[in-house]
Amino acid sequence: MPEPMHQIRALHTDTTVTVYQAYPPEIGLPAARDGRFPAAWKRDRMTWIKPSFLWMMYRCGWAAKEGQETVLAVEITREGFEWALRNSCLSHYVPGLHPDQATWKRELKRSPARVQWDPERGLRLQPLPHRSLQLGLAGEAAARYADEWIVSITDVTALAHAIHAHVRNGGLDAARQLLPAERPYPSGDTLLAQLGA
């Protein structure tokens, strides 16, 4: 059966969901060591979290892009994740979903979180036909993320490098076995309704 076009796929438990971010070592390493972001982490900027490990690999180039050399798996509460989804707006206007462009712009300005649906990626980082969630957090959402929702932060850079080495050597099955066990997130009918899913 084909994947739904818009669906959150994530590593999750009954109480948490894991999202990924990539940072320079001066932010990523202390964050993983201390289980919270260091003072150098900018609270006033929008921070994007990604439930898809392979989309994160696409974004950070397997932890090789400058400023994205440390990949973090950030385990957050499902309660916080769902608060962000309920308080988010799509980052682009969709006729039919929004009454008009002006209403969407007002909603976007008011929302502390925003959603983009970007093509999911395969092991070779090629685009797949279904979409992956990117969740941008600003203002209240970013503060809640940093101060309330984080359960643990793990440096998964070595895992990224190991999977990439298998992919480079043609060992796709070995690479696949190392991937986090992402599965559909139980979002129900209402959680993603205003987000085009």
C-alpha positions, 0 to 999 in steps of 0.5 A, spaced: 500 500 500 502 506 498 504 511 503 499 517 505 502 523 501 502 527 508 503 523 514 508 524 520 512 518 521 517 518 527 520 514 532 515 514 538 513 511 545 507 512 548 509 518 551 515 521 547 517 523 540 524 523 537 525 529 532 532 531 529 536 537 529 543 539 526 548 544 530 555 546 530 559 542 535 559 548 540 552 547 541 550 540 539 556 537 544 554 541 550 546 539 548 548 532 548 552 532 554 547 536 559 541 534 556 539 541 554 541 547 550 547 551 552 546 559 553 549 560 546 543 556 543 538 562 540 532 562 543 529 568 539 530 564 532 525 559 529 528 552 530 526 547 525 525 540 528 524 534 523 521 527 525 524 524 519 532 521 520 533 521 513 530 528 511 535 530 517 541 527 513 538 530 506 538 537 510 545 536 513 549 532 508 550 526 513 553 531 518 558 534 513 555 541 512 558 547 515 555 548 522 551 542 522 556 537 524 553 534 530 546 531 529 542 530 535 536 526 536 531 530 541 526 526 545 520 530 547 514 529 550 508 527 545 504 533 549 509 538 547 509 536 540 502 535 539 501 542 542 506 545 537 502 542 531 495 544 534 498 551 535 501 551 528 500 554 521 502 552 514 508 556 512 505 557 505 498 559 503 493 553 500 487 555 496 481 551 499 484 550 506 485 557 508 479 562 506 483 567 503 491 569 503 489 575 508 486 570 513 492 565 512 497 571 513 494 573 519 494 566 522 501 565 520 503 571 524 499 569 530 502 562 530 508 560 534 509 554 530 509 553 522 509 546 518 512 545 512 511 538 508 517 537 504 519 530 500 521 525 504 528 522 502 530 515 501 537 512 503 540 515 497 537 522 499 533 522 493 526 525 494 520 520 495 513 521 492 510 522 499 511 528 504 515 529 511 513 534 516 518 539 518 516 543 524 518 550 525 518 553 533 518 560 534 517 565 540 513 561 546 513 554 542 521 555 542 521 556 549 517 551 551 521 546 547 527 548 550 525 549 557 519 544 558 518 538 552 525 535 552 526 529 555 533 527 552 538 529 547 543 524 544 548 525 539 547 521 533 552 523 529 556 517 529 550 513 527 549 518 521 556 516 519 555 509 519 549 509 515 552 513 510 558 509 510 554 503 508 550 507 503 556 509 499 559 502 499 552 499 496 550 496 503 543 498 503 540 493 507 546 494 512 544 501 512 537 500 513 538 496 519 541 501 522 535 506 521 531 509 527 524 505 527 520 510 524 512 508 524 506 512 523 504 517 528 497 517 531 495 524 529 487 522 529 483 526 524 483 533 527 491 534 529 493 535 522 486 537 519 488 545 518 495 543 516 493 540 509 493 532 511 
